[in-house]
């Protein structure tokens, strides 16, 4: 059975903007159907906002990236609220993962990685995830 994951936005940025080898491999696994990514409107909104404001990406490219993410991901609605991590924006990653009942969160965020696991969901860096499954 395919592993269900939530790929944190920092991994998406690392893949799309900085061509990180590990993050690109994870995106390839999603595209190939080896793993199934889940995403919420909250995560997509943050992704879009940071592309616009922080990275100043052209709107047409943003729309292409959003369409691509939606084409390879399962869209879910957050059904639980969590207040577990220092940066409140990181809670949406946990909320998305718990709402989708995934197996893994793949992230580069130290505030999430320090948890190691949350409600049975393992939290791994891209490197550690690949080491485990490739």
N, CA and C of each residue as an Amber inpcrd file, in Angstrom:
protein
   402
   0.8350000  -1.1990000   0.0000000   0.0000000   0.0000000   0.0000000
   0.8740000   1.2560000   0.0000000   0.4640000   2.2410000  -0.7880000
   1.2200000   3.4900000  -0.8850000   1.2660000   4.2080000   0.4460000
   2.4220000   4.7690000   0.7480000   2.5490000   5.6030000   1.9420000
   1.8530000   6.9300000   1.6880000   1.1090000   7.3840000   2.6950000
   0.4210000   8.6670000   2.6300000   1.2920000   9.6980000   3.3470000
   1.4990000  10.8470000   2.6990000   2.3980000  11.8600000   3.2560000
   1.7820000  13.2500000   3.1660000   2.2950000  14.1320000   4.0080000
   2.1040000  15.5680000   3.8460000   3.5000000  16.1330000   3.6140000
   3.6820000  16.7550000   2.4630000   4.9500000  17.3910000   2.1330000
   4.8400000  18.8550000   2.5270000   5.6700000  19.2620000   3.4690000
   5.6460000  20.6360000   3.9670000   6.0540000  21.5980000   2.8460000
   5.5550000  22.8180000   2.9320000   5.8450000  23.8170000   1.9050000
   7.3380000  24.0670000   1.7310000   8.1240000  23.9610000   2.8110000
   9.5570000  24.2210000   2.6720000  10.2120000  23.1960000   1.7400000
   9.6720000  21.9930000   1.6900000  10.1850000  20.9680000   0.7770000
   9.7730000  21.3160000  -0.6570000   8.5530000  21.8140000  -0.8210000
   8.1010000  22.2410000  -2.1520000   8.9570000  23.3950000  -2.6690000
   9.2250000  24.3800000  -1.8030000  10.0830000  25.4960000  -2.2080000
  11.4670000  25.0050000  -2.5900000  12.0130000  24.1000000  -1.7850000
  13.3620000  23.5810000  -2.0480000  13.4170000  22.8500000  -3.3830000
  12.3420000  22.1890000  -3.7370000  12.2940000  21.4750000  -5.0090000
  12.0920000  22.4370000  -6.1780000  11.0520000  23.2490000  -6.1080000
  10.6760000  24.0970000  -7.2370000  11.6110000  25.2850000  -7.4620000
  12.0780000  25.8870000  -6.3730000  12.8590000  27.1150000  -6.5060000
  14.3670000  26.8900000  -6.4410000  14.7850000  25.8880000  -5.6660000
  16.2110000  25.7130000  -5.4160000  16.7520000  24.3820000  -5.9300000
  15.8910000  23.6010000  -6.5500000  16.2510000  22.3300000  -7.1620000
  17.0730000  21.4220000  -6.2450000  16.6430000  21.3250000  -4.9990000
  17.2670000  20.4180000  -4.0450000  17.1150000  18.9800000  -4.5350000
  18.2160000  18.2590000  -4.5880000  18.1950000  16.8930000  -5.1080000
  17.2360000  15.9940000  -4.3310000  17.3200000  16.0230000  -3.0070000
  16.4400000  15.1740000  -2.1910000  14.9790000  15.5550000  -2.3540000
  14.6990000  16.8440000  -2.3580000  13.3120000  17.3030000  -2.5020000
  12.7790000  16.9760000  -3.8940000  13.6240000  17.0830000  -4.8990000
  13.2120000  16.6960000  -6.2520000  12.8870000  15.2070000  -6.3140000
  13.6660000  14.3750000  -5.6330000  13.4050000  12.9290000  -5.6160000
  12.0560000  12.6370000  -4.9620000  11.7360000  13.3640000  -3.9020000
  10.4520000  13.1630000  -3.2300000   9.3070000  13.5800000  -4.1590000
   9.4680000  14.6920000  -4.8480000   8.4270000  15.1290000  -5.7880000
   8.2760000  14.1120000  -6.9170000   9.3700000  13.5060000  -7.3150000
   9.3120000  12.4690000  -8.3540000   8.5410000  11.2480000  -7.8460000
   8.7330000  10.9100000  -6.5780000   8.0010000   9.7820000  -5.9830000
   6.4990000  10.0530000  -5.9940000   6.1090000  11.2990000  -5.7270000
   4.6900000  11.6620000  -5.7530000   4.1790000  11.5910000  -7.1940000
   4.9240000  12.1780000  -8.1110000   4.5210000  12.2020000  -9.5190000
   4.3970000  10.7880000 -10.0900000   5.2930000   9.9040000  -9.6790000
   5.2740000   8.5070000 -10.1460000   4.2250000   7.6490000  -9.4460000
   3.5810000   8.2110000  -8.4240000   2.5630000   7.4600000  -7.7040000
   3.1060000   6.5100000  -6.6580000   4.3880000   6.6560000  -6.2980000
   4.9780000   5.7930000  -5.2760000   4.4780000   6.1540000  -3.8800000
   4.2100000   7.4420000  -3.6650000   3.6370000   7.9290000  -2.4070000
   2.4960000   8.8700000  -2.7750000   1.5750000   9.0710000  -1.8330000
   0.4220000   9.9520000  -2.0720000   0.5170000  11.1590000  -1.1520000
   0.5610000  12.3530000  -1.7490000   0.6400000  13.5850000  -0.9730000
  -0.7610000  14.1400000  -0.7000000  -0.9320000  14.6660000   0.4960000
  -2.1860000  15.3070000   0.9000000  -1.9030000  16.7680000   1.2140000
  -2.8450000  17.6300000   0.8230000  -2.6530000  19.0590000   1.0220000
  -3.9890000  19.7110000   1.3730000  -3.9110000  20.7850000   2.1540000
  -5.1120000  21.5240000   2.5650000  -5.0800000  22.9210000   1.9490000
  -6.2270000  23.5800000   1.9550000  -6.3140000  24.9540000   1.4450000
  -5.3940000  25.8680000   2.2470000  -5.2550000  25.5970000   3.5370000
  -4.3930000  26.4210000   4.3820000  -2.9390000  26.3360000   3.9200000
  -2.4920000  25.1280000   3.6120000  -1.1140000  24.9580000   3.1430000
  -0.9270000  25.5700000   1.7560000  -1.9090000  25.3740000   0.8760000
  -1.8230000  25.9590000  -0.4670000  -1.7980000  27.4880000  -0.4130000
  -2.5970000  28.0570000   0.4710000  -2.6390000  29.5170000   0.6090000
  -1.2990000  30.0640000   1.0840000  -0.7030000  29.3860000   2.0560000
   0.6120000  29.8140000   2.5440000   1.6550000  29.6930000   1.4290000
   1.6000000  28.6050000   0.6810000   2.5210000  28.3930000  -0.4350000
   2.4250000  29.5470000  -1.4360000   1.1980000  29.8570000  -1.8300000
   0.9710000  30.9340000  -2.7960000   1.4440000  32.2830000  -2.2530000
   1.1150000  32.5600000  -0.9960000   1.4780000  33.8400000  -0.3790000
   2.9990000  34.0240000  -0.3200000   3.7170000  32.9690000   0.0810000
   5.1760000  33.0790000   0.1670000   5.8180000  33.2020000  -1.2130000
   5.2630000  32.5060000  -2.2000000   5.8010000  32.6490000  -3.5530000
   5.6740000  34.0940000  -4.0270000   4.5470000  34.7290000  -3.7070000
   4.3110000  36.1080000  -4.1240000   5.1790000  37.0870000  -3.3430000
   5.0810000  37.0220000  -2.0080000   5.6750000  38.0630000  -1.1650000
   7.1520000  37.8400000  -0.8560000   7.5140000  36.6180000  -0.5130000
   8.9000000  36.3560000  -0.1110000   9.8060000  36.1210000  -1.3190000
   9.3280000  35.3090000  -2.2590000  10.1760000  34.9200000  -3.3920000
   9.9070000  35.7270000  -4.6610000   8.8270000  36.5130000  -4.6640000
   8.4630000  37.3840000  -5.7880000   8.4110000  36.6350000  -7.1310000
   7.7290000  35.4960000  -7.1020000   7.5700000  34.6740000  -8.3050000
   6.4320000  35.2360000  -9.1460000   6.6100000  35.2010000 -10.4480000
   5.5960000  35.6790000 -11.3950000   4.2790000  34.9330000 -11.1830000
   3.1640000  35.6520000 -11.2810000   1.8450000  35.0770000 -11.0110000
   1.5100000  33.8900000 -11.9220000   1.9150000  33.9530000 -13.1820000
   1.6530000  32.8280000 -14.0980000   2.3720000  31.5580000 -13.6320000
   3.5920000  31.7210000 -13.1650000   4.3550000  30.5710000 -12.6610000
   3.7120000  30.0380000 -11.3840000   3.2520000  30.9420000 -10.5210000
   2.5680000  30.5230000  -9.2980000   1.3480000  29.6760000  -9.6490000
   0.5690000  30.1190000 -10.6040000  -0.6270000  29.3760000 -10.9990000
  -0.2740000  28.0000000 -11.5610000   0.8060000  27.9300000 -12.3340000
   1.2690000  26.6440000 -12.8590000   1.6830000  25.7080000 -11.7250000
   2.4140000  26.2440000 -10.7460000   2.8590000  25.4250000  -9.6120000
   1.6690000  24.9360000  -8.7860000   0.7140000  25.8160000  -8.5440000
  -0.4810000  25.4190000  -7.7830000  -1.2530000  24.3310000  -8.5230000
  -1.4150000  24.4990000  -9.8240000  -2.1150000  23.4840000 -10.6310000
  -1.3790000  22.1520000 -10.5770000  -0.0610000  22.2050000 -10.6740000
   0.7370000  20.9850000 -10.6280000   0.5750000  20.2860000  -9.2730000
   0.6910000  21.0470000  -8.1910000   0.5560000  20.4590000  -6.8470000
  -0.8110000  19.8040000  -6.6930000  -1.8550000  20.5010000  -7.1330000
  -3.2040000  19.9330000  -7.0280000  -3.3720000  18.6900000  -7.8930000
  -2.6580000  18.6320000  -9.0100000  -2.7900000  17.4750000  -9.9070000
  -2.1300000  16.2180000  -9.3450000  -1.1630000  16.3880000  -8.4470000
  -0.4540000  15.2230000  -7.8970000  -0.7940000  14.9660000  -6.4280000
  -1.6860000  15.7640000  -5.8730000  -2.0080000  15.6630000  -4.4400000
  -3.4930000  15.4200000  -4.2420000  -3.8260000  14.8970000  -3.0900000
  -5.2250000  14.7600000  -2.7020000  -5.5510000  15.9430000  -1.7930000
  -6.5820000  16.6810000  -2.1660000  -7.0020000  17.8520000  -1.4150000
  -7.8810000  17.4090000  -0.2490000  -7.5700000  17.8820000   0.9460000
  -8.3830000  17.5220000   2.1120000  -8.7520000  18.7800000   2.9020000
  -9.8040000  18.6500000   3.6800000 -10.2220000  19.7200000   4.5830000
  -9.7140000  19.4010000   5.9760000  -9.1590000  20.3970000   6.6320000
  -8.7070000  20.2320000   8.0120000  -9.9430000  20.0730000   8.8950000
  -9.9350000  19.0240000   9.7030000 -11.0840000  18.7590000  10.5770000
 -10.7020000  18.7950000  12.0560000  -9.4530000  19.1490000  12.3420000
  -8.9890000  19.1890000  13.7270000  -8.0610000  20.3970000  13.8880000
  -8.1270000  21.0180000  15.0350000  -7.2330000  22.1460000  15.3380000
  -6.1880000  21.6790000  16.3420000  -4.9340000  22.0670000  16.0790000
  -3.8150000  21.6380000  16.9150000  -2.9790000  22.8600000  17.2560000
  -2.5300000  22.9240000  18.5050000  -1.6380000  23.9940000  18.9480000
  -0.4600000  23.3320000  19.6540000   0.4980000  22.8690000  18.8550000
   1.5750000  22.0460000  19.4020000   2.9610000  22.6590000  19.2270000
   3.1710000  23.4500000  18.1700000   4.5180000  23.9340000  17.8740000
   4.6490000  25.4400000  18.0900000   5.8910000  25.8660000  18.2650000
   6.2060000  27.2600000  18.5910000   5.6700000  28.2180000  17.5240000
   5.9390000  27.9110000  16.2590000   5.4660000  28.7440000  15.1550000
   4.0460000  28.2930000  14.8020000   3.0610000  29.1350000  15.0920000
   1.6660000  28.7170000  14.9210000   1.3430000  28.3200000  13.4790000
   2.0830000  28.8590000  12.4910000   1.8370000  28.4750000  11.1000000
   2.1910000  27.0080000  10.8450000   3.0750000  26.4530000  11.6550000
   3.4450000  25.0410000  11.4970000   2.3310000  24.1020000  11.9480000
   1.4270000  24.6020000  12.7780000   0.3250000  23.7570000  13.2370000
  -0.5370000  23.2580000  12.0730000  -0.6410000  24.0590000  10.9960000
  -1.4760000  23.6280000   9.8670000  -0.9160000  22.3730000   9.2010000
   0.3930000  22.1710000   9.2770000   0.9910000  20.9630000   8.7150000
   0.5360000  19.7580000   9.5400000   0.5820000  19.8960000  10.8620000
   0.1000000  18.8240000  11.7440000  -1.3910000  18.6020000  11.5430000
  -2.1450000  19.6870000  11.4350000  -3.5980000  19.5790000  11.2450000
  -3.9390000  18.8670000   9.9320000  -3.2140000  19.2020000   8.8840000
  -3.4300000  18.5530000   7.5850000  -3.1020000  17.0690000   7.6850000
  -1.9770000  16.7610000   8.3160000  -1.5400000  15.3690000   8.4330000
  -2.5170000  14.5320000   9.2560000  -2.9790000  15.0660000  10.3780000
  -3.9220000  14.3340000  11.2290000  -5.2680000  14.1980000  10.5080000
  -5.7210000  15.2650000   9.8620000  -7.0050000  15.2250000   9.1450000
  -6.9920000  14.2120000   8.0080000  -5.8400000  14.0410000   7.3590000
  -5.7260000  13.0950000   6.2420000  -5.2940000  11.7090000   6.6980000
  -4.9760000  11.5740000   7.9880000  -4.5330000  10.2920000   8.5430000
  -3.3480000   9.7240000   7.7420000  -2.3060000  10.5600000   7.5780000
  -1.1350000  10.1500000   6.8020000  -0.1550000   9.3530000   7.6630000
   0.8260000   8.7710000   6.9780000   1.8710000   8.0110000   7.6500000
   3.0740000   8.8800000   8.0230000   3.3570000   9.8870000   7.1590000
   4.5650000  10.7000000   7.3270000   4.3190000  12.1620000   7.0070000
   5.0520000  13.0240000   7.7140000   5.2210000  14.4210000   7.3380000
   6.6660000  14.5340000   6.8820000   6.8580000  15.1050000   5.6910000
   8.2110000  15.3240000   5.1730000   8.4670000  16.8200000   5.2360000
   9.4760000  17.2080000   6.0180000   9.7110000  18.6250000   6.2760000
  11.1860000  18.9010000   6.5450000  11.5590000  20.1340000   6.3440000
  12.8860000  20.5940000   6.7400000  12.7990000  21.5070000   7.9490000
  11.5990000  21.6860000   8.4920000  11.3430000  22.6050000   9.5990000
  11.7730000  21.9810000  10.9310000  12.7270000  22.6260000  11.5760000
  13.2690000  22.0900000  12.8410000  12.2110000  22.0100000  13.9380000
  11.2590000  22.9570000  13.9530000  10.1960000  22.9300000  14.9640000
   9.3190000  21.6870000  14.8280000   9.1540000  21.1910000  13.6140000
   8.3890000  19.9610000  13.4030000   9.2790000  18.7280000  13.5680000
  10.4880000  18.7880000  13.0390000  11.3910000  17.6340000  13.1100000
  11.7070000  17.2270000  14.5460000  11.7820000  18.2040000  15.4380000
  12.1150000  17.9050000  16.8340000  11.0450000  17.0280000  17.5010000
   9.8250000  17.0470000  16.9540000   8.7540000  16.2130000  17.5070000
   8.9830000  14.7280000  17.2080000   9.6750000  14.4220000  16.0980000
   9.9110000  13.0520000  15.6300000   8.6420000  12.3280000  15.1940000
   7.5930000  12.4750000  15.9710000   6.3270000  11.7930000  15.7000000
   5.2110000  12.5890000  16.3620000   4.0440000  12.5780000  15.7430000
   2.8810000  13.2380000  16.3350000   1.6540000  12.3930000  16.0290000
   0.9980000  11.9180000  17.0700000  -0.2120000  11.0880000  16.9380000
  -0.0050000   9.9320000  15.9560000   1.1510000   9.2840000  16.0610000
   1.4540000   8.1290000  15.2240000   1.9860000   8.4660000  13.8380000
   2.1060000   9.7500000  13.5340000   2.6280000  10.1940000  12.2280000
   4.1080000  10.5040000  12.3910000   4.9470000   9.7980000  11.6470000
   6.3820000  10.0300000  11.7220000   6.7300000  11.3020000  10.9670000
   7.6500000  12.0760000  11.5390000   8.0710000  13.3420000  10.9450000
   9.5400000  13.2090000  10.5580000   9.8040000  13.2630000   9.2500000
  11.1500000  13.0270000   8.7420000  11.6060000  14.1470000   7.8090000
  12.9160000  14.3550000   7.7680000  13.5040000  15.2540000   6.7740000
  13.4460000  14.5530000   5.4210000  13.5710000  15.3000000   4.3350000
  13.6160000  14.6490000   3.0190000  14.7180000  13.5840000   2.9470000
  15.8900000  13.8930000   3.4720000  17.0080000  12.9470000   3.4630000
  16.6440000  11.6510000   4.1890000  16.0760000  11.7810000   5.4000000
  15.7320000  10.5910000   6.1930000  14.6020000   9.7980000   5.5520000
  13.6410000  10.4880000   4.9420000  12.5510000   9.7940000   4.2640000
  13.1060000   8.9700000   3.1030000  13.9650000   9.5630000   2.3060000
  14.5470000   8.8480000   1.1660000  15.4080000   7.6720000   1.6110000
  16.1550000   7.8790000   2.6880000  16.9990000   6.8040000   3.2240000
  16.1420000   5.6150000   3.6260000  14.9660000   5.8980000   4.1450000
  14.0650000   4.8470000   4.6060000  13.3690000   4.1250000   3.4480000
  13.0960000   4.8490000   2.3450000  12.2540000   4.2690000   1.2860000
  12.9160000   4.1230000  -0.0800000  14.1470000   4.4910000  -0.2280000
  14.7970000   4.3350000  -1.5520000  15.9250000   3.3330000  -1.4770000
